[in-house]
Amino acid sequence: MNCTEVVILLEQYVDRELSGEEIEEVQRHLDACPPCLALYRFEASVRRLVRRACNESAPASLKERILSQRSAS
C-alpha cells in the first residue's frame, strides 16, 4: 500500500470502518512511513477534539430563545 492509498483510506481507518485486512495494510504502512503516521495522528486528534466539543450542551436559555424565534417566524 502506498501513501496515496493510505490517505484515501485514512478517514475510514480513523473511524474503524475498514475490513480487518485493510486495517492491517494501513497499519503496516503507518509503521513504516513517518509522514503518513503524522497525518494519521493529526486526523485522530482532530476527531477527538470535535467529539469533545460536540458533547457540550447549549444553555437552556439559548435553546428557549431559538425556539421562540422559530415560532415567531
mmCIF file of the C-alpha atoms, coordinates in Angstrom:
data_MODEL
# 
_entry.id   MODEL 
# 
loop_
_atom_site.group_PDB 
_atom_site.id 
_atom_site.type_symbol 
_atom_site.label_atom_id 
_atom_site.label_alt_id 
_atom_site.label_comp_id 
_atom_site.label_asym_id 
_atom_site.label_entity_id 
_atom_site.label_seq_id 
_atom_site.pdbx_PDB_ins_code 
_atom_site.Cartn_x 
_atom_site.Cartn_y 
_atom_site.Cartn_z 
_atom_site.occupancy 
_atom_site.B_iso_or_equiv 
_atom_site.pdbx_formal_charge 
_atom_site.auth_seq_id 
_atom_site.auth_comp_id 
_atom_site.auth_asym_id 
_atom_site.auth_atom_id 
_atom_site.pdbx_PDB_model_num 
ATOM 1  C CA . MET A 1 1  ? 0.000   0.000  0.000  1.00 0.00 ? 1  MET A CA 1 
ATOM 2  C CA . ASN A 1 2  ? 1.397   3.415  -0.927 1.00 0.00 ? 2  ASN A CA 1 
ATOM 3  C CA . CYS A 1 3  ? 0.898   6.862  0.609  1.00 0.00 ? 3  CYS A CA 1 
ATOM 4  C CA . THR A 1 4  ? -1.874  7.859  -1.809 1.00 0.00 ? 4  THR A CA 1 
ATOM 5  C CA . GLU A 1 5  ? -3.876  4.747  -0.965 1.00 0.00 ? 5  GLU A CA 1 
ATOM 6  C CA . VAL A 1 6  ? -3.398  5.306  2.761  1.00 0.00 ? 6  VAL A CA 1 
ATOM 7  C CA . VAL A 1 7  ? -4.512  8.935  2.545  1.00 0.00 ? 7  VAL A CA 1 
ATOM 8  C CA . ILE A 1 8  ? -7.664  7.838  0.707  1.00 0.00 ? 8  ILE A CA 1 
ATOM 9  C CA . LEU A 1 9  ? -8.449  5.283  3.437  1.00 0.00 ? 9  LEU A CA 1 
ATOM 10 C CA . LEU A 1 10 ? -7.323  7.356  6.406  1.00 0.00 ? 10 LEU A CA 1 
ATOM 11 C CA . GLU A 1 11 ? -10.730 8.697  7.436  1.00 0.00 ? 11 GLU A CA 1 
ATOM 12 C CA . GLN A 1 12 ? -12.222 5.221  7.335  1.00 0.00 ? 12 GLN A CA 1 
ATOM 13 C CA . TYR A 1 13 ? -9.228  3.893  9.275  1.00 0.00 ? 13 TYR A CA 1 
ATOM 14 C CA . VAL A 1 14 ? -9.670  6.508  11.997 1.00 0.00 ? 14 VAL A CA 1 
ATOM 15 C CA . ASP A 1 15 ? -13.413 5.725  12.146 1.00 0.00 ? 15 ASP A CA 1 
ATOM 16 C CA . ARG A 1 16 ? -12.715 1.960  12.221 1.00 0.00 ? 16 ARG A CA 1 
ATOM 17 C CA . GLU A 1 17 ? -14.759 1.353  9.083  1.00 0.00 ? 17 GLU A CA 1 
ATOM 18 C CA . LEU A 1 18 ? -12.248 -0.831 7.214  1.00 0.00 ? 18 LEU A CA 1 
ATOM 19 C CA . SER A 1 19 ? -12.032 -4.593 6.907  1.00 0.00 ? 19 SER A CA 1 
ATOM 20 C CA . GLY A 1 20 ? -9.502  -6.453 9.027  1.00 0.00 ? 20 GLY A CA 1 
ATOM 21 C CA . GLU A 1 21 ? -7.207  -6.895 6.050  1.00 0.00 ? 21 GLU A CA 1 
ATOM 22 C CA . GLU A 1 22 ? -7.360  -3.193 5.151  1.00 0.00 ? 22 GLU A CA 1 
ATOM 23 C CA . ILE A 1 23 ? -6.633  -2.231 8.752  1.00 0.00 ? 23 ILE A CA 1 
ATOM 24 C CA . GLU A 1 24 ? -3.542  -4.436 8.753  1.00 0.00 ? 24 GLU A CA 1 
ATOM 25 C CA . GLU A 1 25 ? -2.322  -2.974 5.456  1.00 0.00 ? 25 GLU A CA 1 
ATOM 26 C CA . VAL A 1 26 ? -2.806  0.610  6.592  1.00 0.00 ? 26 VAL A CA 1 
ATOM 27 C CA . GLN A 1 27 ? -1.152  -0.142 9.949  1.00 0.00 ? 27 GLN A CA 1 
ATOM 28 C CA . ARG A 1 28 ? 1.878   -1.710 8.248  1.00 0.00 ? 28 ARG A CA 1 
ATOM 29 C CA . HIS A 1 29 ? 2.228   1.379  6.077  1.00 0.00 ? 29 HIS A CA 1 
ATOM 30 C CA . LEU A 1 30 ? 1.862   3.736  9.051  1.00 0.00 ? 30 LEU A CA 1 
ATOM 31 C CA . ASP A 1 31 ? 4.505   1.775  10.949 1.00 0.00 ? 31 ASP A CA 1 
ATOM 32 C CA . ALA A 1 32 ? 6.951   2.351  8.082  1.00 0.00 ? 32 ALA A CA 1 
ATOM 33 C CA . CYS A 1 33 ? 6.010   5.872  6.929  1.00 0.00 ? 33 CYS A CA 1 
ATOM 34 C CA . PRO A 1 34 ? 6.536   8.769  9.364  1.00 0.00 ? 34 PRO A CA 1 
ATOM 35 C CA . PRO A 1 35 ? 4.731   11.380 7.174  1.00 0.00 ? 35 PRO A CA 1 
ATOM 36 C CA . CYS A 1 36 ? 1.589   9.227  6.916  1.00 0.00 ? 36 CYS A CA 1 
ATOM 37 C CA . LEU A 1 37 ? 1.785   8.421  10.624 1.00 0.00 ? 37 LEU A CA 1 
ATOM 38 C CA . ALA A 1 38 ? 1.922   12.151 11.393 1.00 0.00 ? 38 ALA A CA 1 
ATOM 39 C CA . LEU A 1 39 ? -1.131  12.730 9.190  1.00 0.00 ? 39 LEU A CA 1 
ATOM 40 C CA . TYR A 1 40 ? -2.965  9.901  10.954 1.00 0.00 ? 40 TYR A CA 1 
ATOM 41 C CA . ARG A 1 41 ? -2.123  11.335 14.376 1.00 0.00 ? 41 ARG A CA 1 
ATOM 42 C CA . PHE A 1 42 ? -3.316  14.777 13.292 1.00 0.00 ? 42 PHE A CA 1 
ATOM 43 C CA . GLU A 1 43 ? -6.587  13.371 11.915 1.00 0.00 ? 43 GLU A CA 1 
ATOM 44 C CA . ALA A 1 44 ? -7.175  11.310 15.063 1.00 0.00 ? 44 ALA A CA 1 
ATOM 45 C CA . SER A 1 45 ? -6.535  14.323 17.312 1.00 0.00 ? 45 SER A CA 1 
ATOM 46 C CA . VAL A 1 46 ? -8.934  16.499 15.305 1.00 0.00 ? 46 VAL A CA 1 
ATOM 47 C CA . ARG A 1 47 ? -11.609 13.804 15.654 1.00 0.00 ? 47 ARG A CA 1 
ATOM 48 C CA . ARG A 1 48 ? -11.066 13.666 19.429 1.00 0.00 ? 48 ARG A CA 1 
ATOM 49 C CA . LEU A 1 49 ? -11.374 17.455 19.702 1.00 0.00 ? 49 LEU A CA 1 
ATOM 50 C CA . VAL A 1 50 ? -14.564 17.500 17.642 1.00 0.00 ? 50 VAL A CA 1 
ATOM 51 C CA . ARG A 1 51 ? -16.100 14.692 19.706 1.00 0.00 ? 51 ARG A CA 1 
ATOM 52 C CA . ARG A 1 52 ? -15.225 16.515 22.909 1.00 0.00 ? 52 ARG A CA 1 
ATOM 53 C CA . ALA A 1 53 ? -16.630 19.821 21.638 1.00 0.00 ? 53 ALA A CA 1 
ATOM 54 C CA . CYS A 1 54 ? -19.831 18.189 20.423 1.00 0.00 ? 54 CYS A CA 1 
ATOM 55 C CA . ASN A 1 55 ? -20.557 16.715 23.846 1.00 0.00 ? 55 ASN A CA 1 
ATOM 56 C CA . GLU A 1 56 ? -21.296 20.116 25.322 1.00 0.00 ? 56 GLU A CA 1 
ATOM 57 C CA . SER A 1 57 ? -24.943 21.134 25.515 1.00 0.00 ? 57 SER A CA 1 
ATOM 58 C CA . ALA A 1 58 ? -26.258 24.569 24.707 1.00 0.00 ? 58 ALA A CA 1 
ATOM 59 C CA . PRO A 1 59 ? -27.579 26.510 27.697 1.00 0.00 ? 59 PRO A CA 1 
ATOM 60 C CA . ALA A 1 60 ? -31.329 26.172 28.263 1.00 0.00 ? 60 ALA A CA 1 
ATOM 61 C CA . SER A 1 61 ? -31.789 29.921 27.765 1.00 0.00 ? 61 SER A CA 1 
ATOM 62 C CA . LEU A 1 62 ? -30.250 29.725 24.281 1.00 0.00 ? 62 LEU A CA 1 
ATOM 63 C CA . LYS A 1 63 ? -32.482 26.815 23.334 1.00 0.00 ? 63 LYS A CA 1 
ATOM 64 C CA . GLU A 1 64 ? -35.541 28.752 24.533 1.00 0.00 ? 64 GLU A CA 1 
ATOM 65 C CA . ARG A 1 65 ? -34.556 31.856 22.516 1.00 0.00 ? 65 ARG A CA 1 
ATOM 66 C CA . ILE A 1 66 ? -34.053 29.815 19.350 1.00 0.00 ? 66 ILE A CA 1 
ATOM 67 C CA . LEU A 1 67 ? -37.374 28.043 19.766 1.00 0.00 ? 67 LEU A CA 1 
ATOM 68 C CA . SER A 1 68 ? -39.221 31.296 20.474 1.00 0.00 ? 68 SER A CA 1 
ATOM 69 C CA . GLN A 1 69 ? -37.694 32.936 17.375 1.00 0.00 ? 69 GLN A CA 1 
ATOM 70 C CA . ARG A 1 70 ? -38.656 29.953 15.228 1.00 0.00 ? 70 ARG A CA 1 
ATOM 71 C CA . SER A 1 71 ? -42.262 30.022 16.443 1.00 0.00 ? 71 SER A CA 1 
ATOM 72 C CA . ALA A 1 72 ? -42.434 33.810 15.912 1.00 0.00 ? 72 ALA A CA 1 
ATOM 73 C CA . SER A 1 73 ? -41.463 33.430 12.237 1.00 0.00 ? 73 SER A CA 1 
# 
